[in-house]
């Protein structure tokens, strides 16, 4: 019988998350809300206190401490009772590098 794949390696994230606790401004169709980014990675972020349908396109603006304010196009990929998970729909180079500068010193 062939060896089964290691489930831990399958579950491992390509882009690790870091705790953020940063205020964000979220814009969507007929919506402008203030919320909090619980965590962030190079692939997306989790926003607390926000409800939006899966697949909805949103724009999230956040000021990265010690750096610049970024505006990120996102899509809702998951939601639960506490908030939504957003996936970036593409990052320009300046936003990518700003996120990397924020994330790098906070990675485990």
C-alpha positions as CSV (number, residue, x, y, z in Angstrom):
1,X,0.0,0.0,0.0
2,X,1.5,3.4,-0.9
3,X,2.4,5.9,1.8
4,X,-0.2,8.5,2.6
5,X,0.7,12.2,2.2
6,X,1.8,14.0,5.3
7,X,-1.4,16.0,6.3
8,X,0.6,18.6,8.2
9,X,2.6,19.5,5.1
10,X,-0.6,19.8,3.1
11,X,-2.1,22.2,5.7
12,X,1.0,24.3,5.9
13,X,0.4,27.7,4.4
14,X,2.4,29.0,1.5
15,X,2.2,32.5,3.0
16,X,2.4,32.5,6.8
17,X,0.1,34.8,8.7
18,X,1.2,37.3,11.3
19,X,-0.9,39.0,14.0
20,X,-1.9,42.5,12.9
21,X,-4.6,44.1,15.0
22,X,-4.6,47.0,12.6
23,X,-7.5,49.4,11.8
24,X,-8.8,49.0,8.2
25,X,-11.3,50.8,6.0
26,X,-13.3,48.5,3.8
27,X,-15.2,49.7,0.7
28,X,-17.6,47.5,-1.3
29,X,-20.8,47.9,-3.2
30,X,-23.0,50.2,-1.1
31,X,-20.6,49.8,1.9
32,X,-17.9,51.8,3.7
33,X,-16.9,50.3,7.1
34,X,-14.2,50.6,9.7
35,X,-13.0,47.3,11.0
36,X,-9.9,45.5,12.3
37,X,-7.4,43.2,10.5
38,X,-6.8,40.4,12.9
39,X,-3.9,38.9,10.8
40,X,-2.3,39.4,7.5
41,X,-0.1,37.5,5.0
42,X,1.2,38.2,1.5
43,X,-1.9,36.3,0.2
44,X,-4.7,38.1,2.2
45,X,-6.0,39.1,5.6
46,X,-8.7,38.3,8.1
47,X,-11.0,41.2,9.0
48,X,-13.0,41.0,12.2
49,X,-16.5,42.5,12.6
50,X,-17.3,42.4,8.9
51,X,-20.0,40.5,6.9
52,X,-19.9,40.2,3.2
53,X,-20.9,37.5,0.8
54,X,-18.3,35.0,-0.5
55,X,-17.0,36.2,-3.8
56,X,-17.7,39.9,-3.1
57,X,-15.0,42.2,-4.3
58,X,-13.8,44.8,-1.7
59,X,-11.1,47.4,-1.4
60,X,-9.2,47.5,1.9
61,X,-7.1,50.4,3.0
62,X,-4.7,50.1,5.9
63,X,-1.8,52.1,7.2
64,X,1.2,49.9,7.8
65,X,3.1,51.0,10.9
66,X,6.2,52.9,10.1
67,X,5.5,52.6,6.4
68,X,2.8,53.7,3.9
69,X,-0.9,53.4,3.5
70,X,-1.9,50.6,1.1
71,X,-5.1,50.1,-0.8
72,X,-5.7,46.4,-1.7
73,X,-8.3,44.8,-4.0
74,X,-9.6,41.7,-2.3
75,X,-12.3,39.0,-2.6
76,X,-14.1,37.4,0.2
77,X,-13.1,33.7,0.4
78,X,-14.6,32.6,3.8
79,X,-16.7,34.0,6.5
80,X,-17.8,33.0,10.0
81,X,-19.6,34.6,12.9
82,X,-16.6,36.8,13.8
83,X,-15.5,38.1,10.4
84,X,-14.3,37.4,6.9
85,X,-11.1,36.0,5.2
86,X,-10.1,38.1,2.2
87,X,-7.7,37.1,-0.6
88,X,-5.8,39.7,-2.5
89,X,-6.8,40.1,-6.1
90,X,-3.3,41.2,-7.1
91,X,-0.7,43.5,-5.5
92,X,1.3,46.1,-7.2
93,X,5.0,46.1,-6.5
94,X,4.9,49.0,-4.0
95,X,2.1,47.4,-2.0
96,X,3.9,44.0,-2.1
97,X,7.1,45.4,-0.8
98,X,5.4,47.4,1.9
99,X,3.6,44.3,3.1
100,X,6.8,42.3,3.0
101,X,8.5,45.0,5.1
102,X,5.7,44.8,7.7
103,X,5.6,41.0,7.7
104,X,9.3,40.0,7.7
105,X,10.3,41.1,11.2
106,X,7.1,39.6,12.7
107,X,7.4,36.1,11.2
108,X,8.2,33.3,13.6
